[in-house]
Amino acid sequence: MTTHDLNPSRRQFVQTLGTAAGVAAFPTLAQTADVKVGFLLPLTGSFAESGQLIKQAVEMAIEEINASGGIKSLKGAKLVGVFGNSTSVDEANTETNRMISRDKVSAIVGAYSSGATISSTVIAERNKIPYLVPNALADEITARGLKFVFKTVPHFSQYAINSGEMVAQLSGGQAKTCALVRENNFFGNVVSREFNKHIGNYGLKLVKDNVFPTNPTTFEDVILSLKRDNPDIVFASGEPSSITLLFKQLAELKYWPKMGWVGLGGGYTNPTTWSNLGKQGDGVIVINDWFPDIKLPGAREVNERFKKRSGGKDMLGNANTTYAGVHILRAAIEKAASADGVAIRDALAGLDLVLGPQSFMYERVKFDNTGFMPRTTLVAAQVTGGQPKVIWPTAYQTTKAVWPVTR
Amino acid sequence: MTFDVILQAVLLGLLQGGVYALVACGLTLIYGVMKIVNFAHAEFLTLGMYLAITAFHLGASPYLVALLIFGVVAVLGAGIQSVLIRPALQHPQINQMLITIGLSTMMIGAMQLIWGPNNQVLKLEWSGEAMELGGVRLTYVRLISFVAAALIAALAWWFLKHTRTGMAMRAASQNPQSARLMGIEVMRVNMITFGVGTGLAAMAGVLIAPAFFANPTFGTDYFILPAFVIVVLGTMGNFAGALIGGLIIGVAEGLGGLVFGPALRQLVSLLLFVVVLLFLPRGLFKGKVS
């Protein structure tokens, strides 16, 4: 064997070795790239209870999707979640920019508080990245002509309208006056505006709009003014931490409205609120888009699956809506067969889903031309022993309402 | 507006003011002796709350372990002083401020790691029970926190006036140079002061734990602003000033909330603060440090 003969085989050997090393070092080259999705959630601060609960629901959805073969139209590409904090408007904006420019996400889901959502959606729109909102309620989110924003949760105006309908029906028209208790932030102002606009249509006079600051040190002044105004019903919104303080002080000052206390979405649906309050929460009515015991296919099963990873907490406080949101987004990416923002946006706009993993809470998924997904009605549940039981409307009822709620 | 409602607001403000005063006492003590503004002060209050809640979950009444918690936090505070703050005492004040701000961030992070971000509640069976005087309700939890805060502040006052260590602390606050020449170990006094000051904050945390809830940023969110207002109002470094300032701010907030609504409850206390800064820039006690 000559040196000349040896050379090619040595070259071949080195080539083979190089290829093998390359494949070992970059296994992803052999597969399709992952699809990155950004999740903006309040993971710390006073909304952290909600943010952490939602994060668990997102992780559950992603695990399910990847375990069932990922995005099939993208050769089984895996969905990868990138998490960012949205405790304040500034933080949400910074994180949105980071997710788009550094992490190169294909879509964003968030941002829990309406204020943070309003601002961060504009950044996503500018960068042509679709933004799914499964947890912030303000009507404005889809009322600004943005093309990349899709909202699966009801507008807050529907909360005001359905609250009025429910109270009028439950009280047989006996309830005449009401007061509001809400936070002094963007969402609180939306609550106030929509109640002022709609509640009069249901025979209710709004006697006082009680505003409390973010991180209130006490609710004593709110309670004293409620005592003074003596309304039939109190409608309230807030976060778990403020609700916990409020209900402690309601008991301390022995105040309760004449007919009942109605909580509006957000912190009032958070299971931590009710476990913190114990007996103090009994009888409170909560209005929301879903409850675990609602009569819809798969609702209980999804909730039980979630409870296994959340330490027994129900899939509420927007964990449910965000979980469904991830599955809706997956359906859109599947349909787009692309990780490109514009393609996913077009797929979302044309989506029409009836059956799927999201059916446990949505009978049909179809966005209107503003990017909003309309629903016919909200449901109300009454808290008994820390558990919300659906009481209204009668079509979805699982327990009869206790009315009036006196203490 | 009925008289009952106004009286209730004043009394509740007074009770809240008592707790504010206890938090402010520690802050003003540290400033008075060491001339350090402790931005991490509220975190020691939060730490006190968490320790009380943990003790309660282990089966101990928070009131029974209050002294123990005071001791633990005081030792921790003294340790932090000697490791983090003492080396910076000779440097510009901005360095010390930045160190305490950093300490605050570190403590919030550590508490989140240990106790998690969620709210924790100390559910005493009798936390809703109250004394009724006519139409006014004062819960025992609030009454206990007020009375205890007043007693502790009185005890701290006596300690400063009548014990050797207390006198050394006052001497070090008035003139550290002369105190050192008189044979007072100013460094040791500083360490004790920081320990006692942070211990007082933790004690306030134990007392309010049954009436509030705890999360890692609780102290910063709820107590640090009133505490600074009170300290400046009552003259920085003046112990009695902090007590009186606490009660004034408590009542001002209580009445302010009733008249202007809760969102503007701090308007009255902050207006009062602006007026004091404009016309009595060295506080109600005109700069006199006791």
Interface residues (C-beta under 8 A of the other chain):
Chain A: L43 T44 G45 S46 A48 E49 Q52 N184 N210 V211 F212 P213 N215 P216 T217 T218 F219 E220 D221 V222 L224 S225 K227 R228 P240 S241 T244 L245 K248 A251 E252 L253 K254 T272 N276 G278 Q280
Chain B: M1 T2 V5 Q8 A9 L12 Q16 Q112 P117 N118 N119 V121 K123 S127 G128 A130 R137 T139 V141 R142 A211 F212 F213 N215 P216 T217 D221 Y222 F223 P226 E253 G254 G257 L258 G261 P262 A263 R265 Q266
